[in-house]
Amino acid sequence: MGAALTEGGTRIGVIGVGNLGTALVVGWLRHGAGSGADLSRSMTVFDNDPIRCGALATAYGDRVRVAGSLEQLVEGVDVVVVSLKPQDVDEVIGRVGLAARSTQAIVSTAAGAGLHRLRTALGAGPDLYRIMPNLAVATGEGVIALAPDEGTPPVRSEGVKGLFLDLGAVEVLPEHLFDVVTAVGGSGPGFLALVLEALEDGAVRGGLTRVVARRFVRQMARGTAGLLLDDPDSAATLKDRVSSPGGTTIAGLAVLEDRGVRGALLRAVEAATERGRQL
């Protein structure tokens, strides 16, 4: 049992090209040249909705191959990514298991569908993994948690992890932490978007046009993210660097602390994590 991650490149197929499945395909096609995925030929996709597959084929031409059936996709690839809703994943994983080879790897994105449940549906044979990515994988800036099935040799887990490295930050984690990853990586963009919207409104209130305020706020966010990605220290270090004694930043930070913004964001992550566990 083990994934066929060969030096010549690993063929990847994606079953289910809704929002997340499409984001993964787009991410690999745009950013996956160094990941070990063999994208010189194509990505293979299958979905019960032919319109979704057709949209990808139209956008990327012969780089996207549409399989005629789920079984045809499984037969033609080394790694099968199943990107479906939890209520649909058991039946499809079961069909994948009937068609799969023991040398393949099966990867599920279904939130709330644990490895034990997936293994029961899949049966013995291929390596099995769960991932929890967010939509930013499409731009190569995703957050991706990876959990291997119990007993999977680390070297094979590292091989599968390597397929996702060009899509963003990837960590091998126990699946009980996936709800936290969802709260930060999945819900976090919504929290951050709210903050950026408020900063934009503040800039407009100060006199900037909406167009200029939006451009500057978003560029500021991009620049800040770049600074933090290049610095292993806490974000507090950057905050302290831009807080001159008696200056504008420390004045604004005092207001944010008075209004409990730090605590509100912390509680937002806690609430999203708990809601993920309930779901």
C-alpha positions as CSV (number, residue, x, y, z in Angstrom):
1,M,0.0,0.0,0.0
2,G,1.4,3.4,-0.9
3,A,1.0,6.4,-3.2
4,A,2.8,6.2,-6.5
5,L,4.6,9.6,-6.2
6,T,7.2,9.1,-8.9
7,E,10.1,11.3,-9.9
8,G,8.5,11.8,-13.3
9,G,5.5,13.5,-11.8
10,T,2.3,12.5,-10.0
11,R,-1.0,12.5,-11.9
12,I,-3.8,14.1,-9.9
13,G,-7.5,13.7,-10.5
14,V,-10.2,15.8,-8.7
15,I,-13.7,14.4,-8.2
16,G,-16.1,17.3,-7.5
17,V,-15.3,20.7,-9.0
18,G,-17.5,23.0,-6.9
19,N,-15.9,26.1,-5.3
20,L,-13.2,24.2,-3.4
21,G,-12.4,21.5,-6.0
22,T,-12.1,24.2,-8.7
23,A,-9.8,26.3,-6.5
24,L,-7.5,23.3,-6.1
25,V,-7.4,22.6,-9.8
26,V,-6.8,26.2,-10.6
27,G,-4.1,26.4,-8.0
28,W,-2.2,23.4,-9.4
29,L,-2.5,24.6,-13.0
30,R,-1.2,28.1,-12.1
31,H,1.2,27.4,-9.3
32,G,2.0,23.7,-9.2
33,A,4.9,23.4,-11.6
34,G,7.3,22.6,-8.7
35,S,5.1,20.4,-6.6
36,G,5.8,17.1,-8.3
37,A,2.4,17.0,-9.9
38,D,2.6,16.1,-13.6
39,L,0.9,19.1,-15.1
40,S,2.7,19.0,-18.5
41,R,-0.3,16.9,-19.8
42,S,-3.4,17.8,-17.8
43,M,-5.4,17.7,-14.6
44,T,-8.2,15.2,-14.7
45,V,-11.6,16.1,-13.3
46,F,-15.0,14.6,-12.9
47,D,-18.3,16.0,-11.6
48,N,-21.9,15.0,-11.9
49,D,-22.6,18.5,-13.2
50,P,-21.0,18.6,-16.7
51,I,-21.2,22.4,-16.8
52,R,-18.6,22.7,-14.0
53,C,-16.2,20.5,-15.8
54,G,-16.9,22.3,-19.1
55,A,-16.1,25.7,-17.5
56,L,-12.6,24.4,-16.5
57,A,-12.0,22.8,-19.9
58,T,-13.0,26.1,-21.6
59,A,-10.7,28.1,-19.4
60,Y,-7.7,25.8,-19.6
61,G,-8.1,23.9,-22.8
62,D,-6.2,20.6,-23.1
63,R,-4.7,21.1,-19.6
64,V,-8.0,19.9,-18.2
65,R,-9.1,16.4,-19.1
66,V,-12.7,15.6,-18.3
67,A,-13.2,12.0,-17.3
68,G,-16.2,10.2,-18.7
69,S,-16.9,8.5,-15.3
70,L,-15.6,8.4,-11.8
71,E,-14.1,5.1,-12.5
72,Q,-12.2,6.3,-15.5
73,L,-10.7,9.2,-13.5
74,V,-9.5,6.8,-10.8
75,E,-7.9,4.4,-13.3
76,G,-5.9,7.3,-14.9
77,V,-4.3,9.0,-12.0
78,D,-2.1,8.4,-9.0
79,V,-3.8,10.7,-6.4
80,V,-7.5,11.0,-6.2
81,V,-8.8,14.2,-4.5
82,V,-12.5,13.8,-3.5
83,S,-13.9,17.3,-3.0
84,L,-17.5,16.8,-2.0
85,K,-20.0,17.7,0.8
86,P,-20.0,15.4,3.8
87,Q,-23.4,14.0,3.0
88,D,-22.2,12.9,-0.5
89,V,-18.7,11.6,0.3
90,D,-19.5,8.1,1.7
91,E,-21.1,6.8,-1.5
92,V,-18.4,8.3,-3.8
93,I,-15.5,7.1,-1.6
94,G,-17.0,3.7,-1.7
95,R,-17.0,3.7,-5.5
96,V,-13.5,5.0,-5.5
97,G,-12.4,2.2,-3.3
98,L,-13.8,-0.4,-5.7
99,A,-11.8,1.1,-8.6
100,A,-8.7,2.1,-6.8
101,R,-5.3,0.5,-6.8
102,S,-3.3,-0.1,-3.6
103,T,-0.6,2.1,-4.9
104,Q,-2.8,5.2,-5.1
105,A,-3.6,7.8,-2.5
106,I,-7.1,9.1,-1.8
107,V,-7.5,12.6,-0.4
108,S,-10.8,13.9,1.0
109,T,-11.7,17.6,1.6
110,A,-15.1,16.8,3.2
111,A,-15.4,18.8,6.4
112,G,-16.7,16.7,9.3
113,A,-16.1,13.4,7.6
114,G,-13.3,11.8,9.8
115,L,-10.7,9.3,8.7
116,H,-12.4,6.4,10.4
117,R,-15.6,7.1,8.6
118,L,-13.8,7.5,5.3
119,R,-11.8,4.3,5.7
120,T,-14.9,2.4,6.5
121,A,-16.4,3.6,3.2
122,L,-13.2,3.2,1.2
123,G,-12.1,-0.2,2.4
124,A,-8.6,-1.5,2.7
125,G,-6.0,-0.7,0.1
126,P,-5.0,2.8,-0.9
127,D,-3.5,5.3,1.5
128,L,-6.1,7.7,2.8
129,Y,-5.7,11.4,3.8
130,R,-7.9,14.3,4.9
131,I,-7.1,17.9,4.0
132,M,-8.6,21.1,5.2
133,P,-7.8,23.8,2.6
134,N,-9.3,27.3,2.1
135,L,-10.2,28.9,-1.2
136,A,-6.9,30.8,-1.4
137,V,-5.3,27.7,-2.8
138,A,-6.4,29.1,-6.1
139,T,-3.9,31.9,-5.8
140,G,-1.1,29.8,-4.2
141,E,-1.7,31.5,-0.9
142,G,-3.8,28.8,0.8
143,V,-3.9,27.3,4.3
144,I,-3.9,23.5,4.2
145,A,-4.0,21.1,7.0
146,L,-3.2,17.4,6.1
147,A,-4.0,14.4,8.3
148,P,-2.9,10.9,7.2
149,D,-4.8,7.8,8.2
150,E,-3.4,5.9,11.2
151,G,-0.3,3.9,10.4
152,T,0.7,5.8,7.3
153,P,4.5,5.9,7.0
154,P,5.8,9.5,7.4
155,V,7.7,9.3,4.1
156,R,4.4,8.7,2.2
157,S,2.7,11.5,4.1
158,E,5.5,13.8,3.1
159,G,5.1,12.8,-0.5
160,V,1.5,13.8,-0.5
161,K,2.2,17.0,1.5
162,G,4.7,17.9,-1.3
163,L,1.9,18.0,-3.8
164,F,0.2,20.8,-1.9
165,L,3.3,23.0,-1.1
166,D,2.8,25.3,-4.1
167,L,-0.7,26.0,-3.1
168,G,0.2,27.7,0.2
169,A,1.2,26.8,3.8
170,V,0.8,23.1,4.5
171,E,1.1,21.4,7.9
172,V,0.6,17.7,8.8
173,L,-1.8,17.8,11.8
174,P,-4.0,15.5,13.8
175,E,-7.5,15.7,12.5
176,H,-9.0,16.9,15.9
177,L,-7.3,20.2,15.1
178,F,-9.1,20.7,11.8
179,D,-11.9,22.7,13.3
180,V,-9.4,25.3,14.5
181,V,-7.8,25.3,11.1
182,T,-11.2,25.9,9.6
183,A,-11.8,28.8,12.0
184,V,-8.5,30.5,11.1
185,G,-8.1,29.5,7.4
186,G,-11.7,29.3,6.4
187,S,-13.5,31.8,8.5
188,G,-10.5,34.0,9.1
189,P,-10.7,35.7,5.6
190,G,-14.2,36.8,6.6
191,F,-13.0,38.3,9.9
192,L,-10.1,40.0,8.1
193,A,-12.4,41.3,5.4
194,L,-14.6,43.0,8.1
195,V,-11.5,44.7,9.6
196,L,-10.4,45.9,6.1
197,E,-13.8,47.2,5.3
198,A,-13.8,49.2,8.5
199,L,-10.3,50.6,7.8
200,E,-11.6,51.6,4.3
201,D,-14.6,53.3,5.8
202,G,-12.3,55.2,8.2
203,A,-10.1,56.4,5.4
204,V,-13.2,57.6,3.5
205,R,-14.4,59.4,6.6
206,G,-11.0,61.1,6.7
207,G,-11.4,62.4,3.2
208,L,-10.0,59.8,0.8
209,T,-12.2,58.7,-2.1
210,R,-13.6,55.2,-1.9
211,V,-11.4,54.1,-4.8
212,V,-8.2,55.4,-3.3
213,A,-9.1,54.2,0.2
214,R,-9.9,50.7,-1.1
215,R,-6.6,50.5,-3.1
216,F,-4.5,51.7,-0.2
217,V,-6.1,49.5,2.4
218,R,-5.8,46.4,0.3
219,Q,-2.2,47.2,-0.6
220,M,-1.4,47.8,3.1
221,A,-2.8,44.4,3.9
222,R,-0.7,42.7,1.2
223,G,2.4,44.5,2.4
224,T,1.8,43.7,6.0
225,A,1.3,40.0,5.2
226,G,4.5,40.0,3.2
227,L,6.4,41.5,6.1
228,L,5.0,39.0,8.5
229,L,5.7,36.0,6.2
230,D,9.3,37.0,6.1
231,D,9.6,37.4,9.9
232,P,9.4,34.4,12.3
233,D,8.7,36.7,15.3
234,S,5.3,37.4,16.7
235,A,3.0,39.9,14.9
236,A,3.4,42.0,18.1
237,T,7.0,42.7,17.0
238,L,5.7,44.5,13.8
239,K,3.1,46.3,15.9
240,D,5.8,47.6,18.2
241,R,8.0,48.6,15.4
242,V,5.4,50.9,13.9
243,S,4.3,52.3,17.3
244,S,6.4,55.5,17.8
245,P,6.1,57.1,21.3
246,G,3.2,59.5,21.3
247,G,2.5,58.8,17.6
248,T,-0.5,58.0,15.5
249,T,-0.3,54.2,15.7
250,I,-0.2,54.0,19.5
251,A,-3.1,56.4,19.7
252,G,-5.2,54.2,17.4
253,L,-4.2,51.1,19.2
254,A,-5.4,52.5,22.5
255,V,-8.8,52.9,21.0
256,L,-8.8,49.4,19.7
257,E,-7.8,48.0,23.1
258,D,-10.5,50.2,24.8
259,R,-13.1,48.7,22.5
260,G,-12.0,45.1,23.1
261,V,-11.0,44.4,19.4
262,R,-8.3,41.9,20.4
263,G,-10.6,40.0,22.6
264,A,-13.4,40.1,20.1
265,L,-11.2,38.5,17.4
266,L,-10.0,35.9,19.8
267,R,-13.6,35.0,20.7
268,A,-14.6,34.9,17.0
269,V,-12.0,32.2,16.4
270,E,-13.2,30.3,19.4
271,A,-16.9,30.6,18.3
272,A,-16.0,29.4,14.7
273,T,-14.1,26.5,16.1
274,E,-16.9,25.4,18.3
275,R,-19.5,25.8,15.5
276,G,-17.3,23.6,13.3
277,R,-17.3,20.9,16.0
278,Q,-21.1,21.1,16.2
279,L,-21.4,20.7,12.5
